[in-house]
Amino acid sequence: MKKKWIFFLLLGLTNMNVLLFGQRDDKRKAEFEEFKEKRVAFITQATDLDAEEAKVFWPLYNELQEKKFELNKQLRKTLFEFSENKKNHTESDYKEIVDLYTQSRIKEAQLDEEYIAKFAKVISYEKIYLYQQAELQFARQMLDQRRERDFPKPK
């Protein structure tokens, strides 16, 4: 009888952990969706996109963001593995990781160049400039909000 009780207790704790982690993942997904919605609203307002422009611009923009995310995901994974590997890295290892980082930035710049050409087919260069500025401004705002949340000023 005691073994059954312990078994059910362990099973319950395991299920609770799964539920808690699932809730955390759901919360993170919801926060990311909210972030994306705020970004869309911010950029749309800053660039004054009309309905026709927005209909073509946003799928291209989302495509670009997905490609950048995948590119950076690979880089983050490699950098994490490099930093977690506690062996003594050689100069060659460091050169390789620096080159990888540089190549990643170059590929990202090439993606930007490719998509600016695509954007130019549907919006003016003035709006492309405004979009670029809005993206930087939005990132700064999000960073400032995070700093305020994580490191509140003493009263």
ChimeraX attribute file (.defattr): number of C-alpha atoms within 10 A of each C-alpha:
attribute: neighborCount
match mode: 1-to-1
recipient: residues
	/A:1	6
	/A:2	7
	/A:3	8
	/A:4	9
	/A:5	10
	/A:6	11
	/A:7	12
	/A:8	12
	/A:9	12
	/A:10	12
	/A:11	12
	/A:12	12
	/A:13	12
	/A:14	12
	/A:15	12
	/A:16	12
	/A:17	12
	/A:18	12
	/A:19	12
	/A:20	12
	/A:21	12
	/A:22	12
	/A:23	12
	/A:24	12
	/A:25	12
	/A:26	12
	/A:27	12
	/A:28	12
	/A:29	12
	/A:30	12
	/A:31	12
	/A:32	12
	/A:33	12
	/A:34	12
	/A:35	13
	/A:36	13
	/A:37	11
	/A:38	13
	/A:39	17
	/A:40	16
	/A:41	11
	/A:42	17
	/A:43	20
	/A:44	21
	/A:45	14
	/A:46	17
	/A:47	19
	/A:48	14
	/A:49	16
	/A:50	11
	/A:51	10
	/A:52	10
	/A:53	15
	/A:54	18
	/A:55	12
	/A:56	15
	/A:57	19
	/A:58	14
	/A:59	11
	/A:60	16
	/A:61	17
	/A:62	12
	/A:63	12
	/A:64	17
	/A:65	14
	/A:66	12
	/A:67	14
	/A:68	18
	/A:69	13
	/A:70	11
	/A:71	15
	/A:72	16
	/A:73	12
	/A:74	12
	/A:75	18
	/A:76	13
	/A:77	10
	/A:78	15
	/A:79	16
	/A:80	11
	/A:81	11
	/A:82	15
	/A:83	10
	/A:84	9
	/A:85	10
	/A:86	8
	/A:87	8
	/A:88	7
	/A:89	11
	/A:90	9
	/A:91	8
	/A:92	9
	/A:93	12
	/A:94	12
	/A:95	11
	/A:96	12
	/A:97	15
	/A:98	13
	/A:99	12
	/A:100	15
	/A:101	17
	/A:102	12
	/A:103	13
	/A:104	17
	/A:105	16
	/A:106	12
	/A:107	14
	/A:108	18
	/A:109	13
	/A:110	12
	/A:111	15
	/A:112	15
	/A:113	12
	/A:114	12
	/A:115	16
	/A:116	18
	/A:117	12
	/A:118	15
	/A:119	20
	/A:120	14
	/A:121	12
	/A:122	16
	/A:123	19
	/A:124	12
	/A:125	14
	/A:126	11
	/A:127	19
	/A:128	17
	/A:129	13
	/A:130	18
	/A:131	20
	/A:132	15
	/A:133	15
	/A:134	19
	/A:135	17
	/A:136	12
	/A:137	15
	/A:138	16
	/A:139	13
	/A:140	12
	/A:141	12
	/A:142	14
	/A:143	12
	/A:144	12
	/A:145	12
	/A:146	12
	/A:147	12
	/A:148	11
	/A:149	10
	/A:150	9
	/A:151	9
	/A:152	9
	/A:153	8
	/A:154	4
	/A:155	3
